[in-house]
Amino acid sequence: MVTTETEIEQMTRALEAGADEYVMKPFTEALTDKLRLLGLLS
C-alpha cells in the first residue's frame, strides 16, 4: 500500500486488513529498499 497517511493507526489498520506492505510518501527511497528486500532490484 502506498499512501500519504503517516499515522501509525492508519498503518496498523491497513496491515490488519491484509496489506502486505505500507509505504508512506515521499516513498522513493523506501520503495527502492522494499524492492531490494524482495529481490526485485540489485
C-alpha positions as CSV (number, residue, x, y, z in Angstrom):
1,M,0.0,0.0,0.0
2,V,1.4,3.4,-1.0
3,T,-0.2,6.4,0.8
4,T,0.1,9.9,2.1
5,E,-1.2,8.7,5.5
6,T,1.5,8.8,8.1
7,E,-0.4,8.0,11.3
8,I,0.6,4.7,12.9
9,E,-3.1,3.9,13.4
10,Q,-3.7,4.0,9.7
11,M,-0.7,1.8,9.1
12,T,-1.9,-0.7,11.7
13,R,-5.4,-0.8,10.2
14,A,-4.1,-1.3,6.7
15,L,-1.8,-4.2,7.7
16,E,-4.6,-5.8,9.8
17,A,-6.9,-5.5,6.7
18,G,-4.4,-7.5,4.6
19,A,-1.9,-5.1,3.2
20,D,1.4,-6.8,2.6
21,E,3.4,-3.6,3.0
22,Y,2.8,0.0,3.8
23,V,4.9,2.8,2.2
24,M,4.3,6.4,3.0
25,K,5.1,9.4,0.8
26,P,7.7,10.5,0.0
27,F,8.5,7.0,-0.9
28,T,11.3,7.0,-3.4
29,E,14.0,5.6,-1.0
30,A,11.6,3.4,0.9
31,L,10.2,1.9,-2.2
32,T,13.6,1.1,-3.5
33,D,14.5,-0.5,-0.2
34,K,11.4,-2.7,-0.2
35,L,12.0,-3.8,-3.8
36,R,15.6,-4.8,-2.8
37,L,14.3,-6.8,0.1
38,L,12.0,-8.7,-2.3
39,G,14.9,-9.4,-4.6
40,L,13.5,-7.3,-7.4
41,L,16.4,-4.8,-7.5
42,S,20.1,-5.4,-7.1
